[in-house]
Amino acid sequence: MDDTNLNSRQRAILGFLAGAGKVTRQAIGNIFAGDKLVSKITVIRDLNELMEKKLVEHSGNGKARVYFLSQINPLLSFVDLDAYFRIDFDNRKIIGSFNEEIYKDLTNLFSDQEKLIWQGASEEFRYRASALDRSIYKRELERFVIEFSWKSAQIEGNTYDLLETETLFTQNIEAKGHTREEAKMLINHKKAFDLILKNRNGFKKVTYSDVLQLHGVMTRDLVSPGIRNQPVRIGGTRYIPMTTSSDLKSHLRKTIDLINETNFPAQKALIASVMMAYIQPFKDGNKRTARTLANAILLAYDYFPLSYRNVDVNYFKKALVLFYEQNNLYHFKKIFSEQLDFALKNYFKI
């Protein structure tokens, strides 16, 4: 599904369909009844473009024809993110606690067409990796690690810029005006990636100890290791993660089992990205560990890793909060898929 470059009318149509279900073209046209500039032909053209983008489908003929949102999976229904976050978080109707029914819907997250795109990109990644001179490949991998580490840390509030991160990694010089903890967060990203690359094939099957070890490296000297035994809260949302360590361990193991039972590598990585953040098994570093684990899985299967270098931090956070509050993956998956395109255009090029 592609919602890039949608106009305001098309977004209004998608928002209307999200709440209305299957409706006639006339019902859709009625939402623009007060706007004389929106003609019947305009609505038809907008609907046709939405169908071309695989966002809307129709059934029936003539006056009986109805339009509805395309859905591969209930987690992937369209949500107007701007409209959603215009509602103050105290007034949003949300799923306030962990939804144990989520696992049954974490299947079929990619269409057959999307799988072909990812698989084609994987073939391209293997070709580039084999064709590049070894020294150039190593430099490209180092560049990726710097950019991923910088962006991942930035999402968590780290104030190092990209050049300062590169200097820290290549010359071990900490930037002035930043805390020691910020430098440590970045260095831990690098060390976690070193661990991944030493055991690259091992992440084809994720283990419970893999996740604990990865988190331990990601947060060394910043957070005490192990599953938390106290409640945590997340800024900007009323979603409250589970509290007891037994529940956290149980659901972390259940998520790992689901990842290993899933065949498609990109889906494995997507599940890892969102579910570790949703469960929040650790005191801190959950999202960093989730992003890094997802890249470990992608690399294990010779898929492009994702740097998130050009992602807007607030958009990323809102997409994740939307998953917490509504179990909706639409925008997070959109980021995920767009990052594949970004990786193709920017990394390991020949």
Secondary structure as GFF3:
##gff-version 3
##sequence-region A 1 350
A	DSSP	alpha_helix	8	20	.	.	.	ID=ss1
A	DSSP	alpha_helix	25	30	.	.	.	ID=ss2
A	DSSP	alpha_helix	40	52	.	.	.	ID=ss3
A	DSSP	beta_strand	56	59	.	.	.	ID=ss4
A	DSSP	three_ten_helix	62	64	.	.	.	ID=ss5
A	DSSP	beta_strand	66	69	.	.	.	ID=ss6
A	DSSP	three_ten_helix	74	76	.	.	.	ID=ss7
A	DSSP	alpha_helix	81	86	.	.	.	ID=ss8
A	DSSP	three_ten_helix	100	105	.	.	.	ID=ss9
A	DSSP	alpha_helix	112	131	.	.	.	ID=ss10
A	DSSP	alpha_helix	134	155	.	.	.	ID=ss11
A	DSSP	alpha_helix	162	171	.	.	.	ID=ss12
A	DSSP	alpha_helix	180	198	.	.	.	ID=ss13
A	DSSP	three_ten_helix	200	204	.	.	.	ID=ss14
A	DSSP	alpha_helix	208	218	.	.	.	ID=ss15
A	DSSP	alpha_helix	245	261	.	.	.	ID=ss16
A	DSSP	alpha_helix	265	279	.	.	.	ID=ss17
A	DSSP	alpha_helix	286	300	.	.	.	ID=ss18
A	DSSP	alpha_helix	313	326	.	.	.	ID=ss19
A	DSSP	alpha_helix	330	346	.	.	.	ID=ss20
###
